[in-house]
Amino acid sequence: MSSPSTTREALPFAATGEQVLEQLGTSADGLSSDAAAQRLREHGPNALPAPARPSALRRFIAQFDDVLVYILLTAAVLKAFMQEWIDFAVVLAVTVINAAVGFIQEGQAEKALDGIRTMLSLDAQALRDGEWATVPADELVPGDVVRLRGGDRVPADLRLLEATNVQVEEAALTGESMLASKDTAPVGADAGVGDRSSMLFSGTIVSTGTAIGVVTATGLDTEIGRIQQLVSEAEALDTPLARQLERFGKQLSLGILVMAGVMLVVGSVIHDFELPELVSAAIGFAVAAIPEGLPALVTITLALGVRQMASRNAITRKLPSVETLGAVTTICSDKTGTLTQNEMTARTVVTASAEYGVEGLGYAPEGAVLLDGKPIATADYCDLRALLEAASACNDARVVQDGQQWRVVGQPTEGAVATLARKAQVDVSGIERLASVPFDSAHKFMATLDRIAEDDVRVRSMGAPDRLLDRCTHQRGADGQLEPLDREFWDRQILHLGSQGLRTLAAAERAAAATDTDLAIDDVETDLVFLGLFGIIDPPRPEAVAAIAACHAAGIRVKMITGDHVGTASAIARELGIAPPEGEIDALTGADLERMSQEELRVKVQQVDVFARTSPEHKIRIVRALQSHGEVVAMTGDGVNDAPALTRADVGVAMGIKGTEATKEAADIVLADDNFATIERAVEEGRRIYDNIRKSVIFLLPANGAQSLVILIAVIAGFALPLDPLQILWVNLVCGVTLSLALAYEKAEPGLMDRPPRGSSGAVLSKSSLLHVIVASLIIGGATLLVFFIATSNGMEHAQAQTTAVTMLVLGQIAYLFNCRFLNSTALTRAVFTGNHVIWISVGSLMACQLVFTYVPGMHALFGSAAIGIREWAFAALFSLGVFLAMEGYKMWARSRETAR
């Protein structure tokens, strides 16, 4: 028996079972052991191989490959050169801690591959040498014939040869929460994964029925294997903040080198400084200019954001993603369970005489049945009562209360009908079921033989409307009387409900003989009375509607990417506000995407907000197309099929409740409540965190700028240094440890979610922010020089004058901290001294440190400081108030200039 040359090109789902067997070089009797062994050598084991991964040492060393880390290491080297070993150890420790945090977090997405591998079956029932045998699943080969029953995990991709009432849980693969019905009929060659009803896919679970199929693909050739390859090949992108900080670090490094060079030239050529003095000044300038606290500041601010987001049900797995959420311009969301309740709900009931509405959401039996918008008593409407009694009796699902929650036991659509019966107070507990015909995907309905009373026995059926209408001759009217079936009326009603995105179920019945005790499919073939239709939907989450509106107000587009049908997806998109309430919705299906090139998709993608019947490749293509326009994309997902797109997206968001382990491992953020509204809240938190990082950077840099300016002017002007390198380190240390972290606790400024998303390609400091830093540096540095000159002109010793300058720097930083609390508005019109108690803890700690620096003798010996009097403190405090007022004046001028534009 020959081995198949290729199976994927043959499109087994579009061919008949006999054709597939022939293409695979096998038969319905399976393979011989020898043939299977030969094919195993050719195709390899039916397993997902573990990819090569870098060693732990290489991963750790890679954490140091960052410009900001280079700046930290440069600071450490300079401090070692100055023989300040304590400071050297502190800076080096900060560097190593940063690397350790990154090392622990880095590579977590690769664990998604382990999560996928755990989904594979351990063994299988295969037909070998003409007999059924249990074989290890990893020894299955293309051409093997395999049998399955309810509860089995599918061990490989199979083309069905025989199928009896087969329904499969494919949510992890397709994203569709409803069970997929399977049969042996071929489907179109352009059918997406979710529409290939003639196939069973590796890793999915057979829910009901029995099946026999032939293996068409194993290992990496299966659909789940292709997903693993997509995960391993998906390129994880740097976050916007990382890109901005890298650019900023390079620019800052270049600036420091240039200015240090200028100092060396000016000091040696113009002022003829001694080389040791000049080198000390250059080192002092470099130490002053390097914001060694910046990486630690960013990390700590992000970590505080992680804690805050966790309190909002968003669990952060990768630290930088906290901030990236704040830069998101597009959110691509799954539909089921994220935007919707993931609880099927009967919304509409149609009988021959009326259309009824239903209140309530989900499986909780709360709400009334409505007619013309008003609650009614079901007992008063015999047509409605007959429909609900029949559907409730012919129903194997029930809803049960689990704590505060209601859940369905059985099929979700039947659960919706069971919930409706409870709302309508229809009780069928007194009805005796004599026999039943179970639901089968071939006839798409179930039937029961029910004894209502001693002489009242009825055949009842519930299922697909078209199948029941084919078997009906009459319908029940408003007064309970029989009428001839109006097929056109019901077809219109089915189309009407479908246009609203509603799934439809129908119920019918007929009288049976009082002596009947058995029921067969032939007993439900004709003479049924059609009772009516149920319009069922997985309703939108109310909070998701508000969250999407908030996203739109914030300039964030929301796109729905789902495995569901385009009609249902479009209707839900209208209700959610993703699509316009009227007019045609521009939606794309998986088949449309297959026909489009990547360039065509790139042109189209920004105008389309609904994507239906999508595959894993489609999701990655959509993300790449959006990113090609500079969009920062967040992608949500819960199934294994979502893992590649989550890895590729700027922020991958997994569902914590219904998400697979593979998806959670690939994600940056996991939602503990599977709720889209949590994403919107997380975006708001991300914006707050970025605002606080920006405030911290704008606060931190003028401290370095002012110190650098003082030394630069001293060298260029040729006078004694107002600050020694050790004193600069002191200011950097105490201000960096105390004040800069206070801004990480700032609350969100008003109007935060009314701003458009910031540009992903912009700088961490915009032109206006850079001008702000320069102005602050000049004001604080100028005030420090002025205080130093006043002190020296009054005959102070050099150590006292330097201590006064250090005090001015510290108090000036405190004053400037309050300026930075509100960058987008003036602090004079806000409660600048309240709302963040951490600021006062920081100010108190800093003042305690400065008092120690000024008055403890041991510090005098270490830092060259000296005690100063009340007058010097008053001078410094007065000039600090001037710093605060001057910066507020500058902020008002800058805003008025911006408004004038």
C-alpha positions, 0 to 999 in steps of 0.5 A, a space after each residue: 500500500 503506497 504512502 500519500 504524497 500530500 494530504 493538505 493540497 487534496 483538501 480532504 474536507 471538500 472531497 468524499 470519504 472514498 476519494 480521501 481514502 484513495 488519495 491517502 492510499 488506504 481503505 476503510 479497513 485501515 492500515 497494516 502494522 507494517 504500512 503504519 510503521 513505514 509511514 511513521 518513519 516517513 512522517 514522523 511522530 504525531 506530536 508537537 516538537 518542543 522548539 529550540 530555546 535560548 539558554 538561561 544564561 543567554 536570556 539573562 545577558 540579553 537583558 543588559 542589551 538596552 541603552 538605558 542599561 548602558 547608561 546605568 552601567 556607565 554611571 556605575 563605571 564612573 562611580 567606580 572610577 571615583 572610588 565611590 564604591 557604595 554608590 557603585 554597588 547601589 547603581 549596579 544592584 539597580 541594574 541587576 535587579 532590572 535585568 532579573 525582573 526582565 529575565 523572569 518575565 521574558 519568554 513567558 509567551 513560549 510557554 504557550 507551546 507547552 500549553 498547546 502540547 498538553 491538549 493532545 490525546 495520549 492514545 487512540 482506537 485505530 484499525 490495524 491489521 483489520 482489528 481495532 487496537 489501542 495505539 499511542 496517539 503519537 504513532 498515528 499516521 496519515 491513512 490510519 482509520 480511527 474511531 471516537 465516541 463522546 468524551 474522546 479527545 480527537 488525536 489527529 486531523 480526521 476526515 469523517 467516514 461515518 458519523 452518528 449524532 456527532 457534535 464537537 467542542 471546537 471553541 479552543 480552535 475556532 472561537 465559536 462557543 456553540 457545539 459544532 455538528 459534524 457529518 460526512 458530506 463534503 463542504 466547499 473548497 473555500 470553507 473556513 476551519 469552523 465550516 469544515 463539518 466533514 472534519 475532526 481536528 486534533 485537540 478538540 473534544 467529541 461531545 456527543 455521538 460516535 464517529 469513524 474517520 481517516 487520519 489526514 494530518 499529524 503533528 505539525 501538519 494538523 490545524 493545531 500544529 500550524 497554530 504552534 508554528 504561528 505562535 513560534 514564528 509570531 514576532 513580539 514587538 517592542 512596546 511604544 514606551 521601550 522604543 521611545 526610551 531607547 531613542 531618548 537614551 541614545 539622544 541623551 548619551 550623545 548629548 552628554 558626550 558632546 557637552 563633556 567634550 566641550 567642557 574639556 576643551 574650554 577648561 583646558 584651552 581657555 582657563 588652563 585648568 589642571 587635568 585632575 580638576 578638569 577630569 573631576 568636573 567632567 565626571 561630575 557633569 556626566 554623573 549629574 547628567 545621567 538619570 540613573 534613577 530613570 529605569 528603576 523609576 519606570 519599573 517601579 511605576 509600572 509595578 505599582 500599575 500592575 497592582 492597581 490593574 489587578 484590583 480592576 480584574 486585569 492581571 498583568 503577566 508582562 510589566 511593559 504591557 501595563 503602559 502599552 495599553 495606554 497607547 492602544 489605538 485599536 482593540 480587536 475583540 472576540 465576541 463570545 463571552 467578552 463583548 457578549 454574556 456567553 449565555 444564550 437568551 430567548 429575546 423574541 417569541 413568535 406565534 401565528 398571531 403575535 410577536 412577544 418580547 422577553 425581558 432579562 439577560 442570561 440564564 437567570 429566570 428574571 424578567 417578564 414576557 411582553 406584548 406591545 411592551 407590557 408584561 402579560 400573564 402567559 396563561 391568558 394567551 393559549 398560543 403562547 402557552 402551547 408553544 412554551 409547554 411543548 418546548 419545555 417538555 421537549 427539552 433536555 436542558 435545565 438551568 440551576 442556581 450555583 451560589 449567586 449565579 445561574 448556569 445551564 446543564 445541557 445545550 445552551 440554546 435549549 437552556 435559553 428556552 428552559 429559562 424562558 419557561 421559568 420566566 413565564 411560570 410554565 411548569 411541565 413537571 407533571 408531564 410524563 415522557 414516554 419515549 424520545 428521539 434524540 437530537 441528530 445533526 442529520 435531522 436537526 431536531 429532537 422529539 418526545 412522546 409525552 403523556 399530559 393526561 390519561 387520554 392526552 398523549 402528544 408527539 412534540 418536537 423542537 429544533 431547526 425551523 426549516 426541518 419542522 416546517 417541512 413536517 407540518 401541515 397546520 399551525 395553531 392560531 390565537 384562539 388555540 384552533 388549528 389553521 392551515 400552515 402559512 409557510 411564507 409567513 414563517 419563512 418571512 419571520 425566520 428571515 426577520 429574526 435572522 436579520 437581527 442576529 437571532 438564532 431560531 428554534 421552532 416547536 411543533 406537536 401532534 396528537 398521538 394515540 393514548 396507547 402509544 408508548 414508543 417513538 421513532 423518527 418516522 413518527 415525526 415525518 408529517 402531520 405536525 402542527 407548527 406552534 411558533 419560533 424562538 429568537 435566541 441570542 448571546 446578548 451584549 454585555 450592558 457594560 460592554 456597550 458603555 465601554 465601547 462608547 468610552 473607547 470611541 470617545 478616547 479615539 480608540 477603534 474597536 473591531 470585532 473578530 469572531 468565528 461566528 457567522 457574519 449576520 450574527 456578528 453584524 447584528 451584535 456589532 450594531 447593538 454594541 455600537 461598534 457598527 453604525 445603527 443604520 445602513 450597510 455594515 462593511 464586514 469581511 469574512 474568512 473567505 473574503 480574507 482568503 481572496 485578498 492579498 496582504 496589500 489589499 487587506 492593508 488598504 481595507 482594514 481600517 474601514 472594516 470593524 466586523 470580521 467573521 468566520 476567521 482563522 488564526 492566520 486571518 487574525 495575524 494578517 489583520 493585526 499586521 495590516 493594522 500595525 502597518 498603519 502605525 496602529 497600536 493593537 490590543 487583541 483579545 482571545 480565549 482559544 488556542 487559535 488566538 495565541 499567534 495573534 496575541 503574540 503578534 499584537 502590541 498587547 495580547 489580552 486573554 480571558 481568565 475564565 474561559 481562556 485556554 492555558 496556551 492563550 493565557 501563556 501567550 498573553 500580556 494581560 489576563 482578564 479575571 472576569 472575561 469582560 470587555 469593560 475591564 479592557 477599557 478600564 485597563 486602557 484608562 489605567 495604562 494612560 494614567 501610568 504613562 502620564 505618571 511616567 511622563 510626569 516623573 521623567 519631566 520631574 527627574 530630568 531638570 534635577 540632572 539638567 540643573 546640576 549639569 548646568 551649574 557645573 557647565 557654567 562654572 567650568 566655562 566661566 572659570 570659577 570654583 565648582 558650586 557642587 562637588 561630584 559627591 554632592 551631586 550624587 547626594 541630590 540624585 540619591 535622595 531626590 531619586 529615592 524620595 520625590 520621584 516615586 511620589 508621582 507614581 501614585 498620582 490619580 488620573 487627571 480629568 478628561 484622561 479618556 477624552 484625549 486621543 491616543 498618543 502617537 506610538 512613534 513619538 518621543 518620550 519627551 515631545 517638543 513642548 515637554 523638552 522645552 518644559 524640561 529646559 526651562 525648568 533646568 534653567 530656572 532651578 539651575 539659575 536659582 542655585 547659582 544665584 544662591 551660591 553667589 549670594 552666599 559667597 559674596 556674603 563671605 561664607 566659606 566655600 563648604 557652607 556656600 556649597 551646602 546652601 546650593 545643595 539645599 536650594 537644589 533640594 527645595 527647588 526640586 520640592 517646589 517643582 514636584 508640585 508643578 509636575 502634579 498637573 502638567 496639562 493644567 495649572 496647579 494654582 487652580 487645583 488642590 495641589 497640596 492634597 490628593 496624594 498623601 505619598 507626596 508629603 511622606 516623600 517631602 518629609 523623608 527628603 527634608 529629614 535626609 537634608 537635615 542630616 546632610 547639613 548638620 551631622 558631622 559625619 556627613 560633613 566629612 563625607 560630602 564636604 558639607 557644613 552647617 548653615 543658618 536660618 537665613 540661608 534656609 530662608 533664601 533657599 525657600 524664597 527662591 524655591 517659591 519663585 521656582 514654583 511660581 515661575 514654572 506655573 507662569 511658564 505653563 500658562 504661557 505654553 498653554 495659551 500659545 498652544 490654544 492660539 494655534 
